[in-house]
Amino acid sequence: MPEKAQSGPVSESRAGGRPDTGVAPGRIGGVATHVASALIGSSATHDAGPGHGVRLVGPPSADAYAGGWRSRVRLVVDADGRAGVHRYRSTEVITDLGCPQPMAGAMEGIAEREWTPGADLVVAVDGDGMRHLVEIAPAGDERSGQRERRERGGRAGGSAGGSGRGGDRRSTAARRAAAHSARTERVVDGTGRAVQYVAERRWELSATGFWQPHYGAAQCYSDVVAEWADAAPGALVWDLYCGVGVFAARLAGQVGDTGVVHGVEFARTAVSEGRAALRDMPWVDLTAERVERWIHEQSGAAPDVVVLDPPRAGAGKDVINALSGHSPRRVIHIGCDPASFARDVGLYRSAGYRPVALRVFDAFPGTHHVECIAAFER
């Protein structure tokens, strides 16, 4: 849960809630729409859609920093079994769970319990309001490392062993590699299967799988993608880094059963969950593959629209150059890191694509993170 306050432009786009709540949705950056109606302020808007110039917006209002927006939180457990978060760029664990970001009730009872040293905790509040709490077993030999640090009199990641901020680079790299290996999960609260809703469609996915942390982000972003894609019936479209297929579902509704939607995602579990959610749309094909490899394997007709939602590192040169070789009419790119997003914008421009629309969202209120969505055309 980052602590640094964000600054800069935000959009005033709406974030969606569950379709059947009967409550008008609020805007991303405030508290839950079914709880309160804190909105982001905006000014200086320009042309709003593809083909009409870039959209620019003004600074947020104070209401954008209200708490209770984060529906997913990942915690770490220190050597004494206390849950907390890592200090910025450090292995030190801060066990103060008083952060205002999580939704109401999400952190209840966690600070009072003793957990497995070295474990991770995933907290997810789903679209039905159910809290899922999952303990993920320590990665690799983390338990022995924790015991060794305690015997030396130091805390996990603390300064007693002389590691200080940042720690040892090699141990950090090893820890990150181990964190991505298979680890045992124990469901402590809820079912471990989170239910989510976007555009009246239901997804069921692992509580430890990826979903946008802001409760309204998935609906908000998919609304923008659907508006800007404007794919024609019968069209061919691609959804790259598709996750469970939230954008693929919106695109499939536009192209209809005479069209084709190809979704590509490296995480096999997400692809399986997406296929289950979209089984009534047989013209959606979700593939578990690396995006760059999949693009190079494609031949035949050019896609009409391509949507990309890459991880924080961005799409990069290989993907964007390969994609531009297929000459899609329109590209919609979602970037969760401004630096990598800016680099990718330059790559699109070098490939002959120009930005025709831009929206920037304060999707992580109270932090320096923003989410950028841009449309590109040749």
C-alpha positions in Angstrom: 0.0 0.0 0.0 2.1 2.9 -1.2 2.3 6.0 1.0 3.4 8.7 -1.4 0.6 11.0 -2.4 0.0 11.1 -6.2 -0.4 14.3 -8.2 -1.2 15.1 -11.8 -4.2 14.9 -14.1 -7.1 12.5 -13.6 -10.2 11.8 -15.7 -13.8 12.2 -14.6 -14.9 8.8 -16.1 -17.4 6.8 -14.2 -16.6 3.6 -12.3 -19.2 0.9 -12.3 -20.7 -1.0 -9.5 -22.7 -4.2 -9.6 -25.5 -3.8 -12.2 -28.3 -4.8 -9.8 -27.4 -2.5 -6.9 -29.9 0.2 -7.9 -27.4 2.8 -6.9 -25.9 5.3 -9.4 -22.2 4.6 -9.9 -19.6 7.0 -8.6 -16.3 7.8 -10.2 -13.0 6.1 -9.7 -10.9 7.7 -7.0 -13.6 8.0 -4.3 -15.1 5.6 -1.7 -17.3 2.7 -2.7 -20.2 3.8 -4.9 -22.7 1.9 -2.8 -21.4 3.6 0.4 -20.9 7.2 -0.6 -20.7 9.5 -3.7 -17.3 11.1 -3.3 -16.3 12.2 -6.8 -13.1 13.3 -8.6 -13.2 16.9 -9.7 -12.0 17.8 -13.2 -11.3 20.7 -15.5 -9.9 21.6 -18.9 -11.4 18.8 -20.9 -10.8 18.6 -24.7 -12.0 16.3 -27.4 -13.1 13.1 -25.9 -12.8 10.3 -28.4 -10.6 8.6 -31.0 -10.3 10.7 -34.1 -11.1 13.9 -32.3 -7.8 14.7 -30.6 -6.3 14.0 -27.2 -8.3 14.4 -24.0 -6.7 16.3 -21.2 -8.1 16.8 -17.8 -7.3 18.8 -14.7 -6.2 18.1 -11.1 -8.2 16.1 -8.6 -10.3 17.4 -5.8 -9.7 16.6 -2.1 -12.5 14.1 -2.2 -10.4 11.8 -4.4 -8.3 10.8 -1.4 -11.2 9.3 0.6 -10.5 5.8 2.0 -12.1 2.5 1.4 -11.4 2.0 -2.3 -9.0 -1.0 -2.3 -10.7 -4.3 -2.6 -7.5 -6.4 -2.8 -4.5 -6.3 -0.4 -1.4 -8.5 -0.2 0.4 -8.6 3.1 3.6 -10.2 4.4 4.3 -11.9 7.7 7.3 -11.1 9.8 9.5 -13.4 11.9 7.2 -13.0 14.9 4.1 -14.0 12.9 2.7 -10.4 12.6 1.1 -9.3 9.3 2.2 -6.1 7.7 3.7 -4.5 4.5 7.2 -4.0 3.3 8.7 -0.5 3.8 9.3 1.2 0.5 12.3 -0.4 -1.2 13.1 -2.5 1.8 12.6 -5.9 3.3 11.6 -4.4 6.6 8.0 -5.3 7.6 5.8 -2.5 9.0 3.0 -4.1 11.1 0.8 -1.1 11.4 -2.4 -2.0 9.4 -4.1 1.4 9.9 -3.9 2.3 6.2 -7.2 3.9 5.0 -7.1 2.4 1.5 -8.8 -1.0 2.1 -12.5 -1.3 1.9 -14.4 -1.3 5.2 -14.0 -4.6 7.1 -11.3 -5.9 4.8 -8.6 -5.9 7.5 -10.7 -6.9 10.4 -9.1 -9.3 12.9 -5.8 -9.7 10.9 -3.6 -7.6 13.2 -4.8 -9.6 16.3 -3.8 -13.0 14.9 -0.5 -14.8 14.7 0.4 -16.0 11.2 3.1 -18.3 9.7 6.4 -16.4 9.6 7.4 -15.7 6.1 4.0 -16.3 4.7 1.9 -13.9 2.5 -1.7 -13.0 3.2 -4.1 -12.1 0.4 -7.3 -10.2 1.3 -9.9 -9.9 -1.4 -13.4 -8.3 -1.1 -15.4 -9.6 -4.1 -18.4 -8.2 -6.0 -20.8 -9.9 -3.6 -19.2 -8.2 -0.6 -17.6 -11.4 0.7 -14.1 -11.2 2.2 -11.7 -13.9 1.2 -8.5 -14.3 3.3 -5.9 -16.7 2.1 -2.5 -17.5 3.7 0.2 -18.4 1.1 3.0 -20.6 2.5 6.5 -19.2 2.7 8.5 -19.2 -0.5 11.3 -21.7 -0.7 13.5 -21.8 2.3 12.1 -18.6 3.7 11.1 -20.3 7.0 14.7 -21.3 7.7 15.9 -17.8 6.8 13.4 -16.3 9.3 14.6 -18.7 12.0 18.2 -17.8 11.3 17.5 -14.1 11.6 15.7 -14.6 14.9 18.6 -16.5 16.3 20.8 -13.6 15.4 18.5 -11.3 17.3 17.2 -9.5 14.2 13.7 -9.1 12.7 12.9 -10.2 9.2 14.4 -7.6 6.8 15.3 -5.3 9.7 18.5 -3.6 10.4 19.8 -5.9 13.2 21.8 -8.0 10.7 23.2 -4.9 9.0 21.0 -5.2 5.9 19.2 -1.9 6.4 17.1 -0.5 3.6 17.2 -2.3 0.3 18.8 -5.4 1.8 21.1 -7.6 -0.3 20.4 -7.6 -4.0 21.1 -11.3 -4.5 18.8 -12.3 -1.6 16.1 -10.0 -2.9 16.3 -11.5 -6.4 16.1 -15.0 -4.9 13.1 -14.1 -2.8 11.3 -12.7 -5.8 12.0 -15.8 -7.8 10.8 -18.1 -5.0 7.7 -16.0 -4.6 6.6 -16.9 -8.1 7.0 -20.6 -7.6 4.2 -22.9 -6.6 3.1 -22.3 -3.0 0.5 -23.9 -0.8 -2.6 -21.8 -0.1 -4.8 -22.0 3.0 -8.2 -20.4 2.9 -8.8 -18.7 6.3 -11.9 -16.8 5.5 -14.5 -16.9 2.7 -14.3 -19.6 0.0 -11.1 -18.6 -1.8 -13.1 -18.1 -5.0 -13.9 -14.4 -5.6 -17.0 -13.5 -7.6 -16.7 -10.3 -9.8 -19.1 -8.5 -12.1 -18.5 -6.3 -15.1 -21.2 -5.2 -17.5 -23.7 -7.7 -16.1 -21.4 -10.6 -16.6 -20.2 -12.8 -13.7 -16.6 -14.0 -13.2 -15.4 -16.5 -10.6 -11.7 -16.6 -10.0 -9.1 -17.4 -7.4 -9.0 -14.9 -4.6 -5.2 -14.9 -5.1 -5.4 -14.3 -8.9 -5.2 -10.8 -10.5 -8.1 -8.4 -10.4 -8.0 -4.6 -10.4 -7.5 -3.5 -6.8 -9.8 -0.5 -7.0 -13.4 -1.9 -6.6 -14.6 0.1 -9.7 -11.6 -0.1 -12.0 -12.5 -3.1 -14.1 -16.0 -1.7 -15.0 -14.5 1.7 -15.6 -11.7 0.6 -17.9 -14.0 -1.8 -19.8 -16.4 1.0 -20.5 -13.7 3.1 -22.0 -12.4 0.2 -24.1 -15.9 -0.6 -25.4 -16.5 3.1 -26.2 -13.2 3.5 -28.1 -13.0 0.2 -29.8 -16.3 0.6 -31.6 -15.7 -2.7 -33.4 -18.0 -3.5 -36.2 -20.1 -6.7 -36.3 -18.1 -9.5 -37.9 -14.7 -7.8 -37.1 -11.5 -9.5 -36.0 -10.2 -8.1 -32.7 -7.3 -9.0 -30.3 -7.2 -8.7 -26.5 -3.6 -9.0 -25.5 -2.6 -9.6 -21.8 -6.3 -10.4 -21.5 -6.4 -11.9 -18.0 -9.8 -13.5 -17.5 -11.2 -11.7 -20.5 -13.0 -8.7 -19.2 -12.2 -6.6 -22.3 -12.7 -9.6 -24.6 -16.2 -9.9 -23.3 -17.0 -6.3 -24.2 -15.4 -6.7 -27.6 -17.3 -9.9 -28.3 -20.5 -8.1 -27.7 -19.6 -5.6 -30.4 -18.4 -8.1 -33.1 -21.2 -10.6 -32.4 -21.1 -14.3 -33.4 -20.0 -13.5 -36.9 -16.8 -11.9 -35.6 -13.7 -13.3 -33.8 -12.0 -12.2 -30.5 -8.6 -13.6 -29.8 -7.5 -13.2 -26.2 -3.9 -13.9 -25.2 -2.6 -14.3 -21.6 0.4 -16.1 -20.2 -1.3 -17.1 -16.9 -3.0 -20.5 -17.6 -5.2 -20.3 -14.5 -6.6 -16.9 -15.7 -7.3 -18.4 -19.2 -9.2 -21.3 -17.7 -11.3 -19.0 -15.5 -11.9 -16.7 -18.5 -13.0 -19.6 -20.7 -15.5 -20.7 -18.0 -16.9 -17.1 -17.7 -17.2 -16.7 -21.5 -18.4 -20.2 -22.5 -21.6 -18.7 -24.0 -19.5 -16.8 -26.5 -17.8 -19.4 -28.7 -16.4 -16.8 -31.0 -14.0 -15.8 -28.2 -10.8 -17.7 -28.2 -8.6 -17.4 -25.2 -5.0 -18.7 -25.5 -2.4 -19.3 -22.8 0.8 -18.0 -24.5 3.4 -15.3 -24.3 2.0 -12.3 -26.2 5.1 -11.6 -28.3 5.4 -15.2 -29.4 1.7 -15.4 -30.2 1.8 -12.2 -32.4 4.7 -13.5 -34.4 2.8 -16.7 -35.1 -0.2 -14.9 -36.6 -0.9 -14.6 -40.3 -3.9 -13.7 -42.5 -6.3 -10.9 -42.0 -5.3 -7.8 -40.0 -7.2 -7.2 -36.7 -9.6 -4.2 -36.8 -8.9 -3.3 -33.1 -6.2 -4.5 -30.7 -6.4 -3.9 -26.9 -3.3 -4.3 -24.7 -3.2 -4.3 -20.9 0.4 -5.2 -20.2 2.0 -5.5 -16.7 3.8 -2.6 -15.1 6.9 -3.1 -17.4 4.7 -2.2 -20.4 4.5 -3.9 -23.8 8.0 -2.9 -25.0 9.7 -2.8 -28.4 9.3 -6.4 -29.5 5.5 -6.5 -28.9 4.7 -3.1 -30.4 6.9 -3.6 -33.5 5.3 -7.0 -34.1 1.9 -5.6 -33.6 2.4 -2.7 -35.9 3.4 -5.1 -38.6 -0.2 -6.4 -38.6 -1.5 -2.8 -39.2 -4.6 -2.8 -36.9 -7.0 0.1 -37.6 -6.9 1.1 -33.9 -4.9 0.2 -30.9 -6.1 0.8 -27.3 -3.3 0.6 -24.7 -3.8 0.5 -20.9 -0.7 1.5 -18.9 -0.4 1.2 -15.1 3.1 2.8 -14.9 3.5 6.3 -16.4 7.2 5.8 -17.2 6.7 2.6 -19.2 3.6 4.0 -20.7 5.5 7.0 -22.0 8.1 4.8 -23.5 5.4 2.7 -25.2 3.8 5.8 -26.6 7.1 6.7 -28.2 7.3 3.2 -29.7 3.9 3.6 -31.2 4.8 6.9 -32.7 8.0 5.4 -34.2 5.8 2.7 -35.8 3.6 5.3 -37.4 0.7 5.4 -34.9 -0.4 8.6 -33.4 -2.3 9.0 -30.1 -5.9 10.2 -30.8 -7.4 9.9 -27.3 -6.0 9.8 -23.7 -7.6 9.3 -20.3 -5.8 9.3 -17.1 -7.3 7.8 -13.9 -6.6 8.3 -10.3 -7.1 4.6 -9.7 -4.9 4.5 -6.6 -6.0 7.5 -4.5 -3.4 8.7 -2.0 -0.4 7.2 -4.0 1.8 8.3 -6.9 0.3 5.7 -9.2 -2.1 6.6 -12.1 -3.6 4.5 -14.8 -3.4 5.7 -18.4 -5.5 4.6 -21.4 -4.7 5.8 -24.9 -6.0 5.1 -28.4 -3.7 5.1 -31.4 -4.4 5.2 -35.1 -2.3 5.4 -38.3 
